[in-house]
Amino acid sequence: MSTEALPTLAILGGTGDLGTGLARCWVEAGYRVIIGSRTRAKAQTAVDDLLGVMAERGVADVQVEAMDNLAAAEAADIVTLTVPFEHQIATLKHAQPALQGKILIDVTVPLVPPKVARVQLPEAGSAGQMAQALLGEEVHVVSAFQNVAASHLQEGRGSYCDVLVSGNSKQARAAVITLVEAAGMRGFHAGRIDNAAAAEALTSVLININRQYKCHAGISITGLDL
């Protein structure tokens, strides 16, 4: 596939380990990635760090740039949200005008510190459902990547675990599964956005496992001949 055929990707709140990890995987796969933050300066610091990592690895022709969150959402074809739960709604409200007609990949997990190893789903059912209710049906919210350790993504593309992909549009889910595969993992249609609650809840379960066994665990779908 030529780079001209690839969508432009934006990662809102993309300066943390999860956002920069996804950015690294996707730029390695040839995508143009925009890292967004509340300020362009903070996003630029993340971009400079990523460019340094790519240079050390001998990866040339990297397409990554910095913008504030709203500008990033406006410039992208597919937008990913990687902010803590407490900033989810405020970030989405700020970017909402630029999200209409687009796919939003919501990676939000409703963790409530300090008890992050306890499942605490919101009254609305899940963070994914909250995003869809706020943004309306003109935005195709897809929930994904909650169960992937950011530390693995920082290593670049690789088959670290499987990814559950939930959303009301099957076409939008398929587009996100393409991005999961571009990052080196397997993505699975997991149903409508209501089912995002399962992946979000599993994150707290995995935090418990990681603490107990000193690892960075993920999930694997078995029984399929793929």
Protein Blocks (a to p, Z undefined) as FASTA:
>chain_A
ZZklpccdddehilbmklmmmmmmmmmnopacddddfbfklmmmmmmmmmmmmmmnopah
iacddddfklmmmmpmbdcddddfklmmmmmmmmmmmmgopacddfbdcdddfklmbccd
dfkopaklmmmmmnopmbccddehklpcfklmmnopcdfbccddddfblklmmmmmmmmm
mnopacddebjfklmmmmmmmmmmmmmmmmmnopadddddehiaZZ
